[in-house]
Amino acid sequence: MNLPPNSNLSKIKLYDLQLVDQMCRGNQEQVLNMVEVFIGQISQSIKDIKIAYSENDFLKIKSLAHKIKPLLTYFGTSKLEKEFLLAEDLISKETTSLELDSKIENLDLMINEVISELKIDFNLIDK
């Protein structure tokens, strides 16, 4: 497996591509393609969640959350996945709160960290 090493060894690893590598049978071109798709989908999904939350559209948030969950698992983003599950509990109450505001902002920050790390590790800085 020729996956890029985690660029910052002092930090907790933000993603693990073992499952993606297995799904792609070690084809590094396919892994790269899946990373690019992940970056695009997860970026758009968190933007859509923030918009839906500002509109109190909890049905849309739940739908987007359902779409995101498998991506987090495939890309081994366990820290992000745990935070996402905590946010999901708050979302299920279908009411705005300071705690949910904070969780959504935290998810956005964490997603951006994962994306940044993937872009660095896969040399996708310009994309």
JOVEN-V71489 format. One record per residue. RES is the residue in one letter. SS is DSSP state (2 for helix, 1 for strand, 0 for the rest). PSI is psi in degrees with one decimal (none if undefined). D_LAST is the distance of its C-alpha to the last C-alpha in whole Angstrom. Layout:
RES_SS_PSI_D_LAST + RES_SS_PSI_D_LAST
//
This chain:
M_0_126.0_24 + N_0_34.5_21 + L_0_147.7_19 + P_0_144.3_18 + P_0_157.1_20 + N_0_129.3_19 + S_0_-22.0_18 + N_0_99.1_21 + L_0_-18.5_24 + S_0_-17.1_26 + K_0_158.8_24 + I_0_136.9_24 + K_0_129.8_22 + L_0_-17.4_20 + Y_0_162.3_19 + D_0_116.7_21 + L_0_17.8_20 + Q_2_-46.0_23 + L_2_-42.3_24 + V_2_-43.6_21 + D_2_-40.6_22 + Q_2_-43.4_25 + M_2_-32.4_24 + C_0_4.1_22 + R_0_39.3_25 + G_0_0.9_23 + N_0_105.2_21 + Q_2_-29.7_18 + E_2_-41.8_16 + Q_2_-38.5_17 + V_2_-46.9_16 + L_2_-42.9_13 + N_2_-43.9_13 + M_2_-36.5_14 + V_2_-44.4_12 + E_2_-40.9_9 + V_2_-44.5_12 + F_2_-48.7_13 + I_2_-46.8_10 + G_2_-46.4_10 + Q_2_-44.6_14 + I_2_-35.3_15 + S_2_-47.3_13 + Q_2_-39.4_14 + S_2_-42.8_18 + I_2_-35.0_18 + K_2_-45.0_18 + D_2_-37.6_20 + I_2_-43.4_22 + K_2_-40.8_23 + I_2_-47.4_23 + A_2_-38.3_26 + Y_2_-41.4_27 + S_2_-23.1_28 + E_0_5.6_30 + N_0_34.8_32 + D_0_78.4_31 + F_2_-26.9_31 + L_2_-43.0_31 + K_2_-39.9_28 + I_2_-45.0_27 + K_2_-40.4_29 + S_2_-44.2_27 + L_2_-39.6_24 + A_2_-41.6_25 + H_2_-37.0_26 + K_2_-36.1_23 + I_2_-36.6_21 + K_2_-49.1_24 + P_2_-34.4_24 + L_2_-42.3_20 + L_2_-37.5_21 + T_2_-48.9_24 + Y_2_-36.9_22 + F_0_10.7_19 + G_0_38.8_22 + T_0_63.7_21 + S_2_-40.2_25 + K_2_-43.5_25 + L_2_-40.0_22 + E_2_-42.4_24 + K_2_-43.7_28 + E_2_-38.1_26 + F_2_-40.3_25 + L_2_-37.6_29 + L_2_-41.3_31 + A_2_-38.9_29 + E_2_-38.6_30 + D_2_-42.4_33 + L_2_-38.4_33 + I_2_-36.2_32 + S_2_-21.3_35 + K_0_-12.6_37 + E_0_44.1_35 + T_0_142.4_36 + T_0_149.2_34 + S_0_160.5_35 + L_2_-35.7_34 + E_2_-43.1_33 + L_2_-39.5_31 + D_2_-48.5_29 + S_2_-42.5_28 + K_2_-43.4_27 + I_2_-41.7_24 + E_2_-40.3_23 + N_2_-41.3_23 + L_2_-43.6_21 + D_2_-46.3_19 + L_2_-43.9_19 + M_2_-41.5_19 + I_2_-42.9_16 + N_2_-33.9_14 + E_2_-46.4_15 + V_2_-45.6_15 + I_2_-44.7_11 + S_2_-44.7_11 + E_2_-43.3_13 + L_2_-43.7_11 + K_2_-41.0_8 + I_2_-49.6_11 + D_2_-30.8_13 + F_0_12.4_11 + N_0_48.3_9 + L_0_27.0_5 + I_0_-38.1_6 + D_0_-6.3_4 + K_0_none_0
//
